Amino acid sequence: MISLRTATRDDIPVLADVLANVEAQVDPSIDVEECRKAFAEGIDGYFGADEPESILSIIELDGAPAGRFRVVRFPDRILLGGIQIHPAFQGNGIGTHLIRALIEESRSTAKPLHLDVDRNNVSARRLYERLGFEQHAESERDFHMAFHPDRGVRHEQAGEDLIR
Ligand SMILES: CC(C)(COP(=O)(O)OP(=O)(O)OC[C@H]1O[C@@H](n2cnc3c(N)ncnc32)[C@H](O)[C@@H]1OP(=O)(O)O)[C@@H](O)C(=O)NCCC(=O)NCCS
């Protein structure tokens, strides 16, 4: 079962481990232990300093920590501020499940769901497009994408295009 629980300072080693392993996946030359230490120091400063609307969660799969999930709920929009699944747990539908839940929230609250994806992260971008996100702007580093609950999503099903 996939679940979320709010992260606390006690989770810093778990968060740092997820981020370091995701980083090492992109750049295998990095020293994971050094990277873990650097993230742990950085995350320590996060607690109490982040926006009050922000919720940082630990993703769990059957009770085992599997990733990091940060959502910011603004009055007019929802921001997926970060999703990182530990490489050992990637590709099992966890990301899709969690983003679909936010899409449902976007629909029920009629608030658009925003996220930024690194320009080089082609795989993540493909996932977001499949789920109905559209690129609306870009920066030097990222593509800015959004799911708009009022626009409908095109789903391929049994060879037919369905709009819902
Ligand atoms: C992107 C990510 C959140 C998706 O979650 P997931 O549980 O692995 O994904 P799902 O199993 O639900 O869906 C699989 C899709 O995710 C994407 N994906 C899978 N592994 C990925 C990876 N290492 N990096 C980026 N995207 C990945 C692909 O689009 C894949 O679809 P495909 O098999 O058709 O190529 C997760 O893989 C991850 O944390 N990757 C590394 C960090 C990252 O890129 N975070 C997103 C920053 S915007």
The ligand as an SDF file (V2000), in Angstrom:
LIG
                    3D

 48 50  0  0  0  0  0  0  0  0999 V2000
    9.7120   10.6800  -11.8710 C   0  0  0  0  0  0  0  0  0  0  0  0
    9.2150    9.7930  -10.7230 C   0  0  0  0  0  0  0  0  0  0  0  0
    8.6320   10.6590   -9.6190 C   0  0  0  0  0  0  0  0  0  0  0  0
    8.0950    8.8870  -11.2820 C   0  0  0  0  0  0  0  0  0  0  0  0
    7.6410    8.0360  -10.2580 O   0  0  0  0  0  0  0  0  0  0  0  0
    7.6240    6.4440  -10.4930 P   0  0  0  0  0  0  0  0  0  0  0  0
    6.9080    5.8270   -9.3640 O   0  0  0  0  0  0  0  0  0  0  0  0
    9.0150    5.9830  -10.7560 O   0  0  0  0  0  0  0  0  0  0  0  0
    6.7940    6.3860  -11.8600 O   0  0  0  0  0  0  0  0  0  0  0  0
    5.6260    5.4030  -12.3090 P   0  0  0  0  0  0  0  0  0  0  0  0
    6.0350    3.9840  -12.0640 O   0  0  0  0  0  0  0  0  0  0  0  0
    4.3310    5.8430  -11.7360 O   0  0  0  0  0  0  0  0  0  0  0  0
    5.5740    5.7320  -13.8680 O   0  0  0  0  0  0  0  0  0  0  0  0
    6.6440    5.3570  -14.6960 C   0  0  0  0  0  0  0  0  0  0  0  0
    7.0660    6.5570  -15.4990 C   0  0  0  0  0  0  0  0  0  0  0  0
    7.8350    7.4620  -14.7040 O   0  0  0  0  0  0  0  0  0  0  0  0
    8.9070    7.9980  -15.4830 C   0  0  0  0  0  0  0  0  0  0  0  0
   10.1520    7.5710  -14.8410 N   0  0  0  0  0  0  0  0  0  0  0  0
   10.4930    6.3260  -14.4580 C   0  0  0  0  0  0  0  0  0  0  0  0
   11.7380    6.3390  -13.8990 N   0  0  0  0  0  0  0  0  0  0  0  0
   12.1650    7.6230  -13.9410 C   0  0  0  0  0  0  0  0  0  0  0  0
   13.3580    8.2750  -13.5120 C   0  0  0  0  0  0  0  0  0  0  0  0
   14.3670    7.6170  -12.9470 N   0  0  0  0  0  0  0  0  0  0  0  0
   13.4610    9.5950  -13.6950 N   0  0  0  0  0  0  0  0  0  0  0  0
   12.4600   10.2860  -14.2690 C   0  0  0  0  0  0  0  0  0  0  0  0
   11.2960    9.7240  -14.6840 N   0  0  0  0  0  0  0  0  0  0  0  0
   11.1570    8.4040  -14.5260 C   0  0  0  0  0  0  0  0  0  0  0  0
    8.7360    7.4280  -16.8930 C   0  0  0  0  0  0  0  0  0  0  0  0
    7.9280    8.3250  -17.6540 O   0  0  0  0  0  0  0  0  0  0  0  0
    7.9730    6.1670  -16.6470 C   0  0  0  0  0  0  0  0  0  0  0  0
    7.1820    5.8270  -17.7360 O   0  0  0  0  0  0  0  0  0  0  0  0
    7.7480    4.8370  -18.8600 P   0  0  0  0  0  0  0  0  0  0  0  0
    7.9870    3.5500  -18.1460 O   0  0  0  0  0  0  0  0  0  0  0  0
    6.6610    4.7990  -19.8620 O   0  0  0  0  0  0  0  0  0  0  0  0
    9.0220    5.4350  -19.3410 O   0  0  0  0  0  0  0  0  0  0  0  0
   10.3530    8.8890  -10.1430 C   0  0  0  0  0  0  0  0  0  0  0  0
   10.8010    7.9920  -11.1440 O   0  0  0  0  0  0  0  0  0  0  0  0
   11.5260    9.6870   -9.6000 C   0  0  0  0  0  0  0  0  0  0  0  0
   11.5070   10.0810   -8.4560 O   0  0  0  0  0  0  0  0  0  0  0  0
   12.5640    9.8750  -10.4470 N   0  0  0  0  0  0  0  0  0  0  0  0
   13.7870   10.5600  -10.0520 C   0  0  0  0  0  0  0  0  0  0  0  0
   13.5520   11.9820   -9.5650 C   0  0  0  0  0  0  0  0  0  0  0  0
   12.7190   12.7670  -10.5310 C   0  0  0  0  0  0  0  0  0  0  0  0
   12.9560   12.8000  -11.7230 O   0  0  0  0  0  0  0  0  0  0  0  0
   11.7140   13.4500   -9.9700 N   0  0  0  0  0  0  0  0  0  0  0  0
   10.8230   14.3160  -10.7170 C   0  0  0  0  0  0  0  0  0  0  0  0
   11.3130   15.7200  -10.6520 C   0  0  0  0  0  0  0  0  0  0  0  0
   10.2190   16.8400  -11.5290 S   0  0  0  0  0  0  0  0  0  0  0  0
  1  2  1  0
  2  3  1  0
  2  4  1  0
  2 36  1  0
  4  5  1  0
  5  6  1  0
  6  7  2  0
  6  8  1  0
  6  9  1  0
  9 10  1  0
 10 11  2  0
 10 12  1  0
 10 13  1  0
 13 14  1  0
 14 15  1  0
 15 16  1  0
 15 30  1  0
 16 17  1  0
 17 18  1  0
 17 28  1  0
 18 19  1  0
 18 27  1  0
 19 20  2  0
 20 21  1  0
 21 22  1  0
 21 27  2  0
 22 23  1  0
 22 24  2  0
 24 25  1  0
 25 26  2  0
 26 27  1  0
 28 29  1  0
 28 30  1  0
 30 31  1  0
 31 32  1  0
 32 33  2  0
 32 34  1  0
 32 35  1  0
 36 37  1  0
 36 38  1  0
 38 39  2  0
 38 40  1  0
 40 41  1  0
 41 42  1  0
 42 43  1  0
 43 44  2  0
 43 45  1  0
 45 46  1  0
 46 47  1  0
 47 48  1  0
M  END
$$$$
